[in-house]
């Protein structure tokens, strides 16, 4: 959702937070849609009270230097904005406690493993999205929260869950060929993650070589029929980035989730309201002939599924 924010820094105004090394931070933010806003605070040095509040107190570190405070304001619906404020502590002239020198010998590396890179899970379907007054364009739908297990020779060597962008970082593995098992439905049994052949998924494998170049391998798991061809994922923007925010610095994980339903597969219940019959009797000599015209379900109401207007993720 669109909103804007501006930040300021003032000296602390309360006796509890007063002191030459205290800075009072405040941000002013507004949301165009009127959504409730949430706040997260981080600093590069010193300590800050991480309140869900537009204001907080920053205790500056000892010694000179230029330090930064960051605040992220979000609407809990995928929209967010980030502001920063810089403060120099040179004028405080506070002394830094001396620290003893530490020397450590570099460990000897004897491992025969190599980094295996990452796996990226996304929808195998071609999915087009459009906003008001614009043509539909293809977008990638990443698959978060996919349960993944890496096996070699039938033995599990690693397991994990994909992140917001459908990615999973792999540990260092010995050279060899590995099989990927996965489940796109929480709690469902793990199965092969390769493409469908004769309505059955095939094995997805990858190879790790000694001192190989890091790479990202795309995995497009088949969707089970039990999900009615629904895809739960996060849509990529035109530059391939995830729609939303993912920040390890702020422990922030927000994105717009979409639910896609194949056309013609889901309808509301039919309402059967009226049956009609028209009859006419005819006499032909001694015979009597009756003609009937029946109209069943003369008024059938089927409510179509509708989607909310297109807007910001």
Beta strands, then each sheet from edge to edge (+ up, - down):
strand 1: 3-11
strand 2: 22-31
strand 3: 38-43
strand 4: 47-48
strand 5: 55-59
strand 6: 66-74
strand 7: 80-88
strand 8: 113-115
strand 9: 118-121
strand 10: 127-129
strand 11: 137-139
strand 12: 141-142
strand 13: 147-152
strand 14: 155-161
strand 15: 167-169
strand 16: 172-174
strand 17: 176-183
strand 18: 191-192
strand 19: 196-197
strand 20: 200-201
strand 21: 204-208
strand 22: 216-219
strand 23: 231-235
strand 24: 244-247
strand 25: 252-255
strand 26: 257-260
strand 27: 271-272
strand 28: 276-284
strand 29: 287-295
strand 30: 300-301
sheet 1: 1+ 2- 5+ 4-
sheet 2: 3+ 6- 7+
sheet 3: 8+ 16-
sheet 4: 15+ 9- 22-
sheet 5: 10+ 11-
sheet 6: 12+ 23- 26+
sheet 7: 14+ 13- 17+ 18-
sheet 8: 14+ 13- 17+ 21-
sheet 9: 19+ 20-
sheet 10: 24+ 25-
sheet 11: 27+ 30-
sheet 12: 28+ 29-
end
